[in-house]
Amino acid sequence: MRYSKDPFWMTAKFSGQCGNPDCHCQIRKGENIFYFPLGKKAYCQNCGNARERQFEAEIFDESVYSA
Ligand SMILES: [Zn+2]
């Protein structure tokens, strides 16, 4: 089951800080970011990749448990 609040990759429209507090990298305008509409958090590519894998794993778990 997919929701409209699912995170997605997009191009950063602003520069800013990565949403991961442990990551001190700066997001620059035009960079690829992983954006969570829920919470309005944007992650740099490194963190985004990790979050995406985590998110996909959670989706997988959900489908397993609801089956
Ligand atoms: Zn980051």
N, CA, C, O and the ligand as a Tripos MOL2 file, in Angstrom:
@<TRIPOS>MOLECULE
protein
  269   267    68     0     0
PROTEIN
NO_CHARGES

@<TRIPOS>ATOM
      1 N           0.8430   -1.1950    0.0000 N.3       1 MET1
      2 CA          0.0000    0.0000    0.0000 C.3       1 MET1
      3 C           0.8790    1.2460    0.0000 C.2       1 MET1
      4 O           1.7730    1.3970    0.8330 O.2       1 MET1
      5 N           0.6110    2.1120   -0.9300 N.am      2 ARG2
      6 CA          1.3930    3.3380   -1.0490 C.3       2 ARG2
      7 C           0.5490    4.5390   -0.6530 C.2       2 ARG2
      8 O          -0.6600    4.5720   -0.8860 O.2       2 ARG2
      9 N           1.1990    5.5160   -0.0570 N.am      3 TYR3
     10 CA          0.5070    6.7150    0.3550 C.3       3 TYR3
     11 C           1.0580    7.9260   -0.3960 C.2       3 TYR3
     12 O           2.1810    7.8950   -0.8980 O.2       3 TYR3
     13 N           0.2900    8.9530   -0.4680 N.am      4 SER4
     14 CA          0.7450   10.1650   -1.1400 C.3       4 SER4
     15 C           1.8240   10.8690   -0.3160 C.2       4 SER4
     16 O           2.5290   11.7500   -0.8080 O.2       4 SER4
     17 N           1.9360   10.4610    0.9450 N.am      5 LYS5
     18 CA          2.9400   11.0700    1.8190 C.3       5 LYS5
     19 C           4.2790   10.3660    1.6990 C.2       5 LYS5
     20 O           5.2170   10.6820    2.4310 O.2       5 LYS5
     21 N           4.3720    9.4230    0.7890 N.am      6 ASP6
     22 CA          5.6230    8.7100    0.5990 C.3       6 ASP6
     23 C           6.7440    9.6780    0.2500 C.2       6 ASP6
     24 O           6.5370   10.6630   -0.4590 O.2       6 ASP6
     25 N           7.9280    9.3820    0.7590 N.am      7 PRO7
     26 CA          9.0800   10.2180    0.3940 C.3       7 PRO7
     27 C           9.4750    9.9920   -1.0630 C.2       7 PRO7
     28 O           9.1630    8.9450   -1.6300 O.2       7 PRO7
     29 N          10.1340   10.9290   -1.6540 N.am      8 PHE8
     30 CA         10.5410   10.8070   -3.0540 C.3       8 PHE8
     31 C          11.8060   11.6210   -3.3160 C.2       8 PHE8
     32 O          12.1640   12.5220   -2.5570 O.2       8 PHE8
     33 N          12.4630   11.2740   -4.4090 N.am      9 TRP9
     34 CA         13.6630   12.0090   -4.8140 C.3       9 TRP9
     35 C          13.2640   13.2440   -5.5890 C.2       9 TRP9
     36 O          12.3520   13.2070   -6.4150 O.2       9 TRP9
     37 N          13.9330   14.3060   -5.3260 N.am     10 MET10
     38 CA         13.6680   15.5330   -6.0750 C.3      10 MET10
     39 C          14.9350   16.3870   -6.1110 C.2      10 MET10
     40 O          15.9270   16.0940   -5.4430 O.2      10 MET10
     41 N          14.8710   17.4240   -6.8890 N.am     11 THR11
     42 CA         15.9890   18.3620   -6.9530 C.3      11 THR11
     43 C          15.7660   19.4500   -5.9180 C.2      11 THR11
     44 O          14.6840   20.0320   -5.8390 O.2      11 THR11
     45 N          16.7810   19.7170   -5.1340 N.am     12 ALA12
     46 CA         16.6520   20.7270   -4.0870 C.3      12 ALA12
     47 C          16.3830   22.0950   -4.6990 C.2      12 ALA12
     48 O          17.0920   22.5420   -5.6010 O.2      12 ALA12
     49 N          15.3640   22.7380   -4.1980 N.am     13 LYS13
     50 CA         15.0270   24.0820   -4.6720 C.3      13 LYS13
     51 C          15.7030   25.1500   -3.8190 C.2      13 LYS13
     52 O          15.8130   26.3120   -4.2110 O.2      13 LYS13
     53 N          16.1450   24.7260   -2.6570 N.am     14 PHE14
     54 CA         16.8500   25.6300   -1.7500 C.3      14 PHE14
     55 C          18.0910   24.9290   -1.2340 C.2      14 PHE14
     56 O          18.1750   23.7010   -1.2560 O.2      14 PHE14
     57 N          19.0260   25.6890   -0.7840 N.am     15 SER15
     58 CA         20.1310   25.0770   -0.0650 C.3      15 SER15
     59 C          19.7330   24.9940    1.4050 C.2      15 SER15
     60 O          18.9190   25.7830    1.8850 O.2      15 SER15
     61 N          20.3090   24.0430    2.1030 N.am     16 GLY16
     62 CA         19.9460   23.8760    3.5030 C.3      16 GLY16
     63 C          20.7000   22.7300    4.1180 C.2      16 GLY16
     64 O          21.6120   22.1600    3.5200 O.2      16 GLY16
     65 N          20.2970   22.4040    5.3290 N.am     17 GLN17
     66 CA         20.9550   21.3600    6.0920 C.3      17 GLN17
     67 C          20.2640   20.0270    5.8320 C.2      17 GLN17
     68 O          19.0450   19.9660    5.6700 O.2      17 GLN17
     69 N          21.0560   18.9660    5.7940 N.am     18 CYS18
     70 CA         20.4980   17.6170    5.6640 C.3      18 CYS18
     71 C          19.6130   17.3300    6.8790 C.2      18 CYS18
     72 O          19.9170   17.7660    7.9890 O.2      18 CYS18
     73 N          18.5140   16.5920    6.6640 N.am     19 GLY19
     74 CA         17.5620   16.2950    7.7290 C.3      19 GLY19
     75 C          18.0960   15.3430    8.7870 C.2      19 GLY19
     76 O          17.5010   15.1960    9.8540 O.2      19 GLY19
     77 N          19.2030   14.7050    8.4950 N.am     20 ASN20
     78 CA         19.8080   13.8020    9.4580 C.3      20 ASN20
     79 C          20.7190   14.5900   10.3850 C.2      20 ASN20
     80 O          21.7210   15.1450    9.9340 O.2      20 ASN20
     81 N          20.3860   14.6540   11.6920 N.am     21 PRO21
     82 CA         21.1710   15.4570   12.6320 C.3      21 PRO21
     83 C          22.6150   14.9720   12.7550 C.2      21 PRO21
     84 O          23.5050   15.7320   13.1360 O.2      21 PRO21
     85 N          22.8400   13.6790   12.4230 N.am     22 ASP22
     86 CA         24.1940   13.1380   12.5190 C.3      22 ASP22
     87 C          25.0260   13.4670   11.2860 C.2      22 ASP22
     88 O          26.2360   13.2440   11.2590 O.2      22 ASP22
     89 N          24.3690   13.9910   10.2850 N.am     23 CYS23
     90 CA         25.0590   14.3230    9.0490 C.3      23 CYS23
     91 C          25.2260   15.8380    8.9880 C.2      23 CYS23
     92 O          24.2590   16.5870    9.1240 O.2      23 CYS23
     93 N          26.4270   16.2610    8.7880 N.am     24 HIS24
     94 CA         26.6650   17.7020    8.8220 C.3      24 HIS24
     95 C          26.8670   18.2730    7.4240 C.2      24 HIS24
     96 O          27.3710   19.3820    7.2490 O.2      24 HIS24
     97 N          26.4650   17.4910    6.4480 N.am     25 CYS25
     98 CA         26.6700   17.9890    5.0950 C.3      25 CYS25
     99 C          25.5990   19.0150    4.7370 C.2      25 CYS25
    100 O          24.5030   19.0270    5.2980 O.2      25 CYS25
    101 N          25.9410   19.8430    3.8180 N.am     26 GLN26
    102 CA         25.0660   20.9190    3.3820 C.3      26 GLN26
    103 C          24.4090   20.5030    2.0660 C.2      26 GLN26
    104 O          25.0800   20.0020    1.1640 O.2      26 GLN26
    105 N          23.1150   20.7100    1.9630 N.am     27 ILE27
    106 CA         22.4220   20.4610    0.7020 C.3      27 ILE27
    107 C          22.4720   21.7420   -0.1140 C.2      27 ILE27
    108 O          22.1220   22.8210    0.3640 O.2      27 ILE27
    109 N          22.9130   21.5990   -1.3520 N.am     28 ARG28
    110 CA         22.9750   22.7690   -2.2160 C.3      28 ARG28
    111 C          21.8580   22.7330   -3.2410 C.2      28 ARG28
    112 O          21.4290   21.6630   -3.6730 O.2      28 ARG28
    113 N          21.4050   23.8770   -3.6120 N.am     29 LYS29
    114 CA         20.3530   24.0040   -4.6130 C.3      29 LYS29
    115 C          20.7490   23.2510   -5.8820 C.2      29 LYS29
    116 O          21.8680   23.3950   -6.3760 O.2      29 LYS29
    117 N          19.8140   22.4400   -6.4090 N.am     30 GLY30
    118 CA         20.0940   21.6790   -7.6240 C.3      30 GLY30
    119 C          20.5580   20.2680   -7.3530 C.2      30 GLY30
    120 O          20.6270   19.4530   -8.2730 O.2      30 GLY30
    121 N          20.8810   19.9620   -6.0970 N.am     31 GLU31
    122 CA         21.3130   18.6190   -5.7410 C.3      31 GLU31
    123 C          20.1170   17.6850   -5.6270 C.2      31 GLU31
    124 O          18.9810   18.1120   -5.4230 O.2      31 GLU31
    125 N          20.4100   16.4060   -5.7640 N.am     32 ASN32
    126 CA         19.3790   15.3960   -5.5910 C.3      32 ASN32
    127 C          19.1540   15.1630   -4.1000 C.2      32 ASN32
    128 O          20.0950   14.8910   -3.3550 O.2      32 ASN32
    129 N          17.9090   15.2710   -3.6810 N.am     33 ILE33
    130 CA         17.5980   15.0540   -2.2710 C.3      33 ILE33
    131 C          16.4310   14.0890   -2.1450 C.2      33 ILE33
    132 O          15.6190   13.9500   -3.0590 O.2      33 ILE33
    133 N          16.3620   13.4340   -1.0090 N.am     34 PHE34
    134 CA         15.2680   12.5300   -0.7050 C.3      34 PHE34
    135 C          14.3530   13.2780    0.2580 C.2      34 PHE34
    136 O          14.7340   13.5910    1.3850 O.2      34 PHE34
    137 N          13.1440   13.5550   -0.2080 N.am     35 TYR35
    138 CA         12.2590   14.4570    0.5160 C.3      35 TYR35
    139 C          11.0790   13.7160    1.1410 C.2      35 TYR35
    140 O          10.3960   12.9340    0.4800 O.2      35 TYR35
    141 N          10.8540   13.9790    2.4270 N.am     36 PHE36
    142 CA          9.7040   13.4210    3.1460 C.3      36 PHE36
    143 C           8.6460   14.5150    3.2930 C.2      36 PHE36
    144 O           8.8380   15.4540    4.0660 O.2      36 PHE36
    145 N           7.5290   14.4090    2.5620 N.am     37 PRO37
    146 CA          6.4590   15.4190    2.7030 C.3      37 PRO37
    147 C           5.9610   15.4650    4.1430 C.2      37 PRO37
    148 O           5.6140   16.5240    4.6660 O.2      37 PRO37
    149 N           5.9350   14.2820    4.7730 N.am     38 LEU38
    150 CA          5.5290   14.2090    6.1670 C.3      38 LEU38
    151 C           6.7220   14.6500    7.0090 C.2      38 LEU38
    152 O           7.7410   13.9610    7.0440 O.2      38 LEU38
    153 N           6.6100   15.7650    7.6730 N.am     39 GLY39
    154 CA          7.7240   16.2690    8.4530 C.3      39 GLY39
    155 C           8.5870   17.2380    7.6810 C.2      39 GLY39
    156 O           9.4460   17.9160    8.2470 O.2      39 GLY39
    157 N           8.3470   17.2990    6.3600 N.am     40 LYS40
    158 CA          9.0590   18.2420    5.4880 C.3      40 LYS40
    159 C          10.5600   18.1690    5.6910 C.2      40 LYS40
    160 O          11.2320   19.1870    5.8600 O.2      40 LYS40
    161 N          11.0740   16.9470    5.6730 N.am     41 LYS41
    162 CA         12.5040   16.7720    5.8520 C.3      41 LYS41
    163 C          13.1540   16.4110    4.5260 C.2      41 LYS41
    164 O          12.6090   15.6400    3.7370 O.2      41 LYS41
    165 N          14.3050   16.9700    4.3030 N.am     42 ALA42
    166 CA         15.0710   16.6730    3.1000 C.3      42 ALA42
    167 C          16.4110   16.0780    3.5090 C.2      42 ALA42
    168 O          17.0740   16.5860    4.4120 O.2      42 ALA42
    169 N          16.8010   15.0090    2.8470 N.am     43 TYR43
    170 CA         18.0640   14.3450    3.1600 C.3      43 TYR43
    171 C          18.9940   14.3960    1.9660 C.2      43 TYR43
    172 O          18.5600   14.3390    0.8160 O.2      43 TYR43
    173 N          20.2790   14.5040    2.2580 N.am     44 CYS44
    174 CA         21.2830   14.4860    1.1990 C.3      44 CYS44
    175 C          21.2960   13.1070    0.5370 C.2      44 CYS44
    176 O          20.6350   12.1820    1.0090 O.2      44 CYS44
    177 N          22.0400   12.9750   -0.5430 N.am     45 GLN45
    178 CA         22.0040   11.7170   -1.2880 C.3      45 GLN45
    179 C          22.4000   10.5270   -0.4360 C.2      45 GLN45
    180 O          21.7440    9.4860   -0.4780 O.2      45 GLN45
    181 N          23.4730   10.6710    0.3390 N.am     46 ASN46
    182 CA         23.9390    9.5760    1.1930 C.3      46 ASN46
    183 C          22.8550    9.1350    2.1570 C.2      46 ASN46
    184 O          22.5030    7.9570    2.2060 O.2      46 ASN46
    185 N          22.3230   10.0800    2.9270 N.am     47 CYS47
    186 CA         21.2930    9.7850    3.9180 C.3      47 CYS47
    187 C          20.0140    9.3570    3.2080 C.2      47 CYS47
    188 O          19.2970    8.4770    3.6820 O.2      47 CYS47
    189 N          19.7350    9.9850    2.0700 N.am     48 GLY48
    190 CA         18.5350    9.6360    1.3160 C.3      48 GLY48
    191 C          18.5350    8.1810    0.8960 C.2      48 GLY48
    192 O          17.5170    7.4940    0.9840 O.2      48 GLY48
    193 N          19.6870    7.7200    0.4390 N.am     49 ASN49
    194 CA         19.7910    6.3190    0.0340 C.3      49 ASN49
    195 C          19.5010    5.3950    1.1990 C.2      49 ASN49
    196 O          18.7920    4.3990    1.0530 O.2      49 ASN49
    197 N          20.0520    5.7290    2.3590 N.am     50 ALA50
    198 CA         19.8440    4.9160    3.5520 C.3      50 ALA50
    199 C          18.3670    4.9390    3.9600 C.2      50 ALA50
    200 O          17.7900    3.9010    4.2850 O.2      50 ALA50
    201 N          17.7660    6.1280    3.9380 N.am     51 ARG51
    202 CA         16.3560    6.2540    4.3200 C.3      51 ARG51
    203 C          15.4640    5.4940    3.3450 C.2      51 ARG51
    204 O          14.4730    4.8770    3.7350 O.2      51 ARG51
    205 N          15.8380    5.5520    2.0710 N.am     52 GLU52
    206 CA         15.0300    4.8860    1.0590 C.3      52 GLU52
    207 C          15.0270    3.3760    1.3020 C.2      52 GLU52
    208 O          13.9830    2.7260    1.2370 O.2      52 GLU52
    209 N          16.2190    2.8290    1.5860 N.am     53 ARG53
    210 CA         16.3070    1.3990    1.8580 C.3      53 ARG53
    211 C          15.4790    1.0430    3.0830 C.2      53 ARG53
    212 O          14.7740    0.0330    3.0940 O.2      53 ARG53
    213 N          15.5680    1.8790    4.1160 N.am     54 GLN54
    214 CA         14.8260    1.6540    5.3490 C.3      54 GLN54
    215 C          13.3270    1.7020    5.0590 C.2      54 GLN54
    216 O          12.5560    0.8730    5.5420 O.2      54 GLN54
    217 N          12.9380    2.6900    4.2610 N.am     55 PHE55
    218 CA         11.5340    2.8670    3.9280 C.3      55 PHE55
    219 C          11.0100    1.6700    3.1450 C.2      55 PHE55
    220 O           9.9290    1.1590    3.4400 O.2      55 PHE55
    221 N          11.7670    1.2230    2.1540 N.am     56 GLU56
    222 CA         11.3620    0.0710    1.3520 C.3      56 GLU56
    223 C          11.2270   -1.1610    2.2410 C.2      56 GLU56
    224 O          10.3200   -1.9720    2.0490 O.2      56 GLU56
    225 N          12.1290   -1.3040    3.2160 N.am     57 ALA57
    226 CA         12.0840   -2.4420    4.1230 C.3      57 ALA57
    227 C          10.8160   -2.3940    4.9630 C.2      57 ALA57
    228 O          10.2060   -3.4290    5.2300 O.2      57 ALA57
    229 N          10.4190   -1.1970    5.3800 N.am     58 GLU58
    230 CA          9.2120   -1.0560    6.1800 C.3      58 GLU58
    231 C           7.9770   -1.3910    5.3610 C.2      58 GLU58
    232 O           7.0500   -2.0340    5.8550 O.2      58 GLU58
    233 N           7.9660   -0.9580    4.1150 N.am     59 ILE59
    234 CA          6.8610   -1.2770    3.2160 C.3      59 ILE59
    235 C           6.7550   -2.7870    3.0720 C.2      59 ILE59
    236 O           5.6670   -3.3630    3.0940 O.2      59 ILE59
    237 N           7.9250   -3.4110    2.9240 N.am     60 PHE60
    238 CA          7.9580   -4.8600    2.7600 C.3      60 PHE60
    239 C           7.3860   -5.5290    3.9990 C.2      60 PHE60
    240 O           6.5790   -6.4520    3.8940 O.2      60 PHE60
    241 N           7.8030   -5.0660    5.1750 N.am     61 ASP61
    242 CA          7.2940   -5.6170    6.4270 C.3      61 ASP61
    243 C           5.7820   -5.4890    6.5060 C.2      61 ASP61
    244 O           5.0840   -6.4330    6.8760 O.2      61 ASP61
    245 N           5.2880   -4.3140    6.1550 N.am     62 GLU62
    246 CA          3.8510   -4.0680    6.2060 C.3      62 GLU62
    247 C           3.1030   -5.0620    5.3420 C.2      62 GLU62
    248 O           2.0870   -5.6190    5.7570 O.2      62 GLU62
    249 N           3.6140   -5.2860    4.1250 N.am     63 SER63
    250 CA          2.9130   -6.1800    3.2120 C.3      63 SER63
    251 C           2.9830   -7.6100    3.7080 C.2      63 SER63
    252 O           2.0760   -8.4050    3.4630 O.2      63 SER63
    253 N           4.0690   -7.9380    4.4110 N.am     64 VAL64
    254 CA          4.1970   -9.2930    4.9610 C.3      64 VAL64
    255 C           3.1790   -9.4830    6.0860 C.2      64 VAL64
    256 O           2.4800  -10.4950    6.1440 O.2      64 VAL64
    257 N           3.1080   -8.4930    6.9790 N.am     65 TYR65
    258 CA          2.2560   -8.6530    8.1400 C.3      65 TYR65
    259 C           0.7700   -8.5540    7.7910 C.2      65 TYR65
    260 O          -0.0660   -9.1520    8.4680 O.2      65 TYR65
    261 N           0.4440   -7.8140    6.7540 N.am     66 SER66
    262 CA         -0.9750   -7.6540    6.4120 C.3      66 SER66
    263 C          -1.4530   -8.7430    5.4680 C.2      66 SER66
    264 O          -2.6400   -8.8170    5.1510 O.2      66 SER66
    265 N          -0.5250   -9.5970    5.0130 N.am     67 ALA67
    266 CA         -0.9160  -10.6380    4.0620 C.3      67 ALA67
    267 C          -1.6630  -11.7790    4.7660 C.2      67 ALA67
    268 O          -2.0680  -12.7440    4.1180 O.2      67 ALA67
    269 ZN         23.0000   13.7460    4.9820 Zn       68 ZN68
@<TRIPOS>BOND
     1     1     2 1
     2     2     3 1
     3     3     4 2
     4     3     5 am
     5     5     6 1
     6     6     7 1
     7     7     8 2
     8     7     9 am
     9     9    10 1
    10    10    11 1
    11    11    12 2
    12    11    13 am
    13    13    14 1
    14    14    15 1
    15    15    16 2
    16    15    17 am
    17    17    18 1
    18    18    19 1
    19    19    20 2
    20    19    21 am
    21    21    22 1
    22    22    23 1
    23    23    24 2
    24    23    25 am
    25    25    26 1
    26    26    27 1
    27    27    28 2
    28    27    29 am
    29    29    30 1
    30    30    31 1
    31    31    32 2
    32    31    33 am
    33    33    34 1
    34    34    35 1
    35    35    36 2
    36    35    37 am
    37    37    38 1
    38    38    39 1
    39    39    40 2
    40    39    41 am
    41    41    42 1
    42    42    43 1
    43    43    44 2
    44    43    45 am
    45    45    46 1
    46    46    47 1
    47    47    48 2
    48    47    49 am
    49    49    50 1
    50    50    51 1
    51    51    52 2
    52    51    53 am
    53    53    54 1
    54    54    55 1
    55    55    56 2
    56    55    57 am
    57    57    58 1
    58    58    59 1
    59    59    60 2
    60    59    61 am
    61    61    62 1
    62    62    63 1
    63    63    64 2
    64    63    65 am
    65    65    66 1
    66    66    67 1
    67    67    68 2
    68    67    69 am
    69    69    70 1
    70    70    71 1
    71    71    72 2
    72    71    73 am
    73    73    74 1
    74    74    75 1
    75    75    76 2
    76    75    77 am
    77    77    78 1
    78    78    79 1
    79    79    80 2
    80    79    81 am
    81    81    82 1
    82    82    83 1
    83    83    84 2
    84    83    85 am
    85    85    86 1
    86    86    87 1
    87    87    88 2
    88    87    89 am
    89    89    90 1
    90    90    91 1
    91    91    92 2
    92    91    93 am
    93    93    94 1
    94    94    95 1
    95    95    96 2
    96    95    97 am
    97    97    98 1
    98    98    99 1
    99    99   100 2
   100    99   101 am
   101   101   102 1
   102   102   103 1
   103   103   104 2
   104   103   105 am
   105   105   106 1
   106   106   107 1
   107   107   108 2
   108   107   109 am
   109   109   110 1
   110   110   111 1
   111   111   112 2
   112   111   113 am
   113   113   114 1
   114   114   115 1
   115   115   116 2
   116   115   117 am
   117   117   118 1
   118   118   119 1
   119   119   120 2
   120   119   121 am
   121   121   122 1
   122   122   123 1
   123   123   124 2
   124   123   125 am
   125   125   126 1
   126   126   127 1
   127   127   128 2
   128   127   129 am
   129   129   130 1
   130   130   131 1
   131   131   132 2
   132   131   133 am
   133   133   134 1
   134   134   135 1
   135   135   136 2
   136   135   137 am
   137   137   138 1
   138   138   139 1
   139   139   140 2
   140   139   141 am
   141   141   142 1
   142   142   143 1
   143   143   144 2
   144   143   145 am
   145   145   146 1
   146   146   147 1
   147   147   148 2
   148   147   149 am
   149   149   150 1
   150   150   151 1
   151   151   152 2
   152   151   153 am
   153   153   154 1
   154   154   155 1
   155   155   156 2
   156   155   157 am
   157   157   158 1
   158   158   159 1
   159   159   160 2
   160   159   161 am
   161   161   162 1
   162   162   163 1
   163   163   164 2
   164   163   165 am
   165   165   166 1
   166   166   167 1
   167   167   168 2
   168   167   169 am
   169   169   170 1
   170   170   171 1
   171   171   172 2
   172   171   173 am
   173   173   174 1
   174   174   175 1
   175   175   176 2
   176   175   177 am
   177   177   178 1
   178   178   179 1
   179   179   180 2
   180   179   181 am
   181   181   182 1
   182   182   183 1
   183   183   184 2
   184   183   185 am
   185   185   186 1
   186   186   187 1
   187   187   188 2
   188   187   189 am
   189   189   190 1
   190   190   191 1
   191   191   192 2
   192   191   193 am
   193   193   194 1
   194   194   195 1
   195   195   196 2
   196   195   197 am
   197   197   198 1
   198   198   199 1
   199   199   200 2
   200   199   201 am
   201   201   202 1
   202   202   203 1
   203   203   204 2
   204   203   205 am
   205   205   206 1
   206   206   207 1
   207   207   208 2
   208   207   209 am
   209   209   210 1
   210   210   211 1
   211   211   212 2
   212   211   213 am
   213   213   214 1
   214   214   215 1
   215   215   216 2
   216   215   217 am
   217   217   218 1
   218   218   219 1
   219   219   220 2
   220   219   221 am
   221   221   222 1
   222   222   223 1
   223   223   224 2
   224   223   225 am
   225   225   226 1
   226   226   227 1
   227   227   228 2
   228   227   229 am
   229   229   230 1
   230   230   231 1
   231   231   232 2
   232   231   233 am
   233   233   234 1
   234   234   235 1
   235   235   236 2
   236   235   237 am
   237   237   238 1
   238   238   239 1
   239   239   240 2
   240   239   241 am
   241   241   242 1
   242   242   243 1
   243   243   244 2
   244   243   245 am
   245   245   246 1
   246   246   247 1
   247   247   248 2
   248   247   249 am
   249   249   250 1
   250   250   251 1
   251   251   252 2
   252   251   253 am
   253   253   254 1
   254   254   255 1
   255   255   256 2
   256   255   257 am
   257   257   258 1
   258   258   259 1
   259   259   260 2
   260   259   261 am
   261   261   262 1
   262   262   263 1
   263   263   264 2
   264   263   265 am
   265   265   266 1
   266   266   267 1
   267   267   268 2
@<TRIPOS>SUBSTRUCTURE
     1 MET1         2 RESIDUE 1 A MET
     2 ARG2         6 RESIDUE 1 A ARG
     3 TYR3        10 RESIDUE 1 A TYR
     4 SER4        14 RESIDUE 1 A SER
     5 LYS5        18 RESIDUE 1 A LYS
     6 ASP6        22 RESIDUE 1 A ASP
     7 PRO7        26 RESIDUE 1 A PRO
     8 PHE8        30 RESIDUE 1 A PHE
     9 TRP9        34 RESIDUE 1 A TRP
    10 MET10       38 RESIDUE 1 A MET
    11 THR11       42 RESIDUE 1 A THR
    12 ALA12       46 RESIDUE 1 A ALA
    13 LYS13       50 RESIDUE 1 A LYS
    14 PHE14       54 RESIDUE 1 A PHE
    15 SER15       58 RESIDUE 1 A SER
    16 GLY16       62 RESIDUE 1 A GLY
    17 GLN17       66 RESIDUE 1 A GLN
    18 CYS18       70 RESIDUE 1 A CYS
    19 GLY19       74 RESIDUE 1 A GLY
    20 ASN20       78 RESIDUE 1 A ASN
    21 PRO21       82 RESIDUE 1 A PRO
    22 ASP22       86 RESIDUE 1 A ASP
    23 CYS23       90 RESIDUE 1 A CYS
    24 HIS24       94 RESIDUE 1 A HIS
    25 CYS25       98 RESIDUE 1 A CYS
    26 GLN26      102 RESIDUE 1 A GLN
    27 ILE27      106 RESIDUE 1 A ILE
    28 ARG28      110 RESIDUE 1 A ARG
    29 LYS29      114 RESIDUE 1 A LYS
    30 GLY30      118 RESIDUE 1 A GLY
    31 GLU31      122 RESIDUE 1 A GLU
    32 ASN32      126 RESIDUE 1 A ASN
    33 ILE33      130 RESIDUE 1 A ILE
    34 PHE34      134 RESIDUE 1 A PHE
    35 TYR35      138 RESIDUE 1 A TYR
    36 PHE36      142 RESIDUE 1 A PHE
    37 PRO37      146 RESIDUE 1 A PRO
    38 LEU38      150 RESIDUE 1 A LEU
    39 GLY39      154 RESIDUE 1 A GLY
    40 LYS40      158 RESIDUE 1 A LYS
    41 LYS41      162 RESIDUE 1 A LYS
    42 ALA42      166 RESIDUE 1 A ALA
    43 TYR43      170 RESIDUE 1 A TYR
    44 CYS44      174 RESIDUE 1 A CYS
    45 GLN45      178 RESIDUE 1 A GLN
    46 ASN46      182 RESIDUE 1 A ASN
    47 CYS47      186 RESIDUE 1 A CYS
    48 GLY48      190 RESIDUE 1 A GLY
    49 ASN49      194 RESIDUE 1 A ASN
    50 ALA50      198 RESIDUE 1 A ALA
    51 ARG51      202 RESIDUE 1 A ARG
    52 GLU52      206 RESIDUE 1 A GLU
    53 ARG53      210 RESIDUE 1 A ARG
    54 GLN54      214 RESIDUE 1 A GLN
    55 PHE55      218 RESIDUE 1 A PHE
    56 GLU56      222 RESIDUE 1 A GLU
    57 ALA57      226 RESIDUE 1 A ALA
    58 GLU58      230 RESIDUE 1 A GLU
    59 ILE59      234 RESIDUE 1 A ILE
    60 PHE60      238 RESIDUE 1 A PHE
    61 ASP61      242 RESIDUE 1 A ASP
    62 GLU62      246 RESIDUE 1 A GLU
    63 SER63      250 RESIDUE 1 A SER
    64 VAL64      254 RESIDUE 1 A VAL
    65 TYR65      258 RESIDUE 1 A TYR
    66 SER66      262 RESIDUE 1 A SER
    67 ALA67      266 RESIDUE 1 A ALA
    68 ZN68       269 GROUP 0 **** ****
